[in-house]
Amino acid sequence: MSLDTRTMPDLASEAFHPDLQEVLYTAPRIQARVREMAAEILRDYRDRRPLMVGVLNGCFPFMADIVRAMDTHLEVDFMSVSSYGGGAQSSGVVRILKDLNQSIQNRHVLLV
């Protein structure tokens, strides 16, 4: 979905959380930057096959967008970690809830 930037103030006051004070980046600007980043990754890894590792769940929307923007064969994997348990503050101890399905040994890894 593309947002009409001319109506951003109306959207900010009606459609978003009341704590939102301003929109820093419009959807079209974010989409353009994702395409730029995808092109940079393709350039930097043109002779390699990197493994893109996403840390769930927060990575999912961005990772989906950047993978779609990359016109190449690319491997992806996911992991899930937690340091919060059931609380609102980090315990300082990271627990791996879902580990990678494949080895990263001797791989170029892009962590998302």
C-alpha positions as a printed NumPy array, in Angstrom:
array([[  0.   ,   0.   ,   0.   ],
       [  1.36 ,   3.396,  -0.933],
       [  0.585,   6.42 ,   1.209],
       [ -0.264,   9.786,  -0.28 ],
       [  2.231,  12.049,   1.493],
       [ -0.047,  15.056,   1.035],
       [ -2.446,  13.538,   3.567],
       [  0.159,  12.428,   6.118],
       [ -0.915,  14.906,   8.846],
       [ -4.501,  13.604,   8.64 ],
       [ -3.29 ,  10.016,   8.73 ],
       [ -0.992,  10.689,  11.672],
       [ -3.794,  12.128,  13.749],
       [ -6.472,   9.583,  12.788],
       [ -4.895,   6.259,  11.845],
       [ -1.82 ,   5.937,  14.054],
       [ -1.228,   5.574,  17.773],
       [ -2.061,   8.717,  19.766],
       [  1.553,   8.955,  20.972],
       [  2.758,   9.52 ,  17.398],
       [  3.869,  13.121,  17.036],
       [  5.239,  13.124,  13.498],
       [  5.962,  10.851,  10.549],
       [  9.699,  10.822,   9.89 ],
       [  9.773,   8.637,   6.766],
       [  6.967,   8.138,   4.29 ],
       [  6.218,   4.709,   2.839],
       [  7.576,   5.687,  -0.618],
       [ 10.82 ,   6.931,   0.948],
       [ 11.215,   3.688,   2.902],
       [ 10.512,   1.608,  -0.216],
       [ 13.132,   3.563,  -2.181],
       [ 15.737,   3.012,   0.541],
       [ 14.978,  -0.713,   0.674],
       [ 15.593,  -0.901,  -3.096],
       [ 18.873,   1.012,  -2.664],
       [ 20.004,  -1.328,   0.11 ],
       [ 19.108,  -4.377,  -1.979],
       [ 21.212,  -3.003,  -4.855],
       [ 24.133,  -2.378,  -2.475],
       [ 23.945,  -5.922,  -1.119],
       [ 23.777,  -7.356,  -4.634],
       [ 26.833,  -5.313,  -5.601],
       [ 28.83 ,  -6.225,  -2.503],
       [ 27.984,  -9.934,  -2.687],
       [ 27.754, -10.439,  -6.453],
       [ 30.222, -13.34 ,  -6.475],
       [ 28.962, -14.888,  -3.241],
       [ 25.8  , -16.479,  -1.972],
       [ 25.135, -14.896,   1.417],
       [ 22.845, -16.323,   4.04 ],
       [ 20.328, -13.759,   5.236],
       [ 19.416, -14.49 ,   8.868],
       [ 16.335, -12.856,  10.288],
       [ 15.742, -12.47 ,  13.997],
       [ 12.043, -13.106,  14.557],
       [  9.573, -11.582,  14.839],
       [ 10.581,  -7.99 ,  14.226],
       [ 12.618,  -8.651,  11.094],
       [  9.803, -10.164,   9.09 ],
       [  8.265,  -7.154,   7.28 ],
       [ 11.623,  -5.573,   6.403],
       [ 13.25 ,  -8.876,   5.463],
       [ 10.366,  -9.768,   3.163],
       [ 10.648,  -6.391,   1.425],
       [ 14.409,  -6.553,   0.933],
       [ 14.38 , -10.169,  -0.289],
       [ 11.689,  -9.257,  -2.846],
       [ 13.85 ,  -6.331,  -4.004],
       [ 16.856,  -8.59 ,  -4.624],
       [ 16.891, -10.277,  -8.007],
       [ 19.243, -13.113,  -7.104],
       [ 19.404, -16.535,  -5.544],
       [ 19.629, -15.99 ,  -1.849],
       [ 19.324, -18.273,   1.13 ],
       [ 17.376, -17.227,   4.201],
       [ 17.027, -18.632,   7.688],
       [ 15.455, -17.44 ,  10.898],
       [ 16.126, -17.549,  14.59 ],
       [ 14.183, -16.393,  17.6  ],
       [ 15.747, -15.146,  20.813],
       [ 14.461, -13.711,  24.056],
       [ 15.949, -11.868,  26.968],
       [ 12.65 , -10.656,  28.376],
       [ 10.917, -13.876,  29.412],
       [  7.465, -12.783,  30.482],
       [  8.547,  -9.375,  31.772],
       [  8.933,  -5.914,  30.329],
       [ 12.648,  -5.578,  31.143],
       [ 15.53 ,  -7.635,  29.831],
       [ 16.953, -10.208,  32.191],
       [ 20.352,  -9.782,  30.54 ],
       [ 20.365, -13.477,  29.637],
       [ 19.635, -14.275,  25.998],
       [ 17.788, -17.52 ,  25.367],
       [ 17.648, -19.046,  21.896],
       [ 14.055, -20.062,  21.253],
       [ 14.595, -21.121,  17.638],
       [ 18.072, -21.762,  16.304],
       [ 19.191, -21.689,  12.691],
       [ 18.4  , -24.665,  10.477],
       [ 21.723, -24.489,   8.664],
       [ 25.347, -23.933,   9.55 ],
       [ 26.886, -20.492,   9.163],
       [ 30.428, -21.862,   9.117],
       [ 32.392, -20.353,   6.202],
       [ 29.318, -18.343,   5.125],
       [ 28.756, -14.657,   4.55 ],
       [ 25.895, -13.884,   6.934],
       [ 23.652, -10.841,   6.757],
       [ 21.848, -10.409,  10.066],
       [ 18.462,  -8.723,   9.826]])
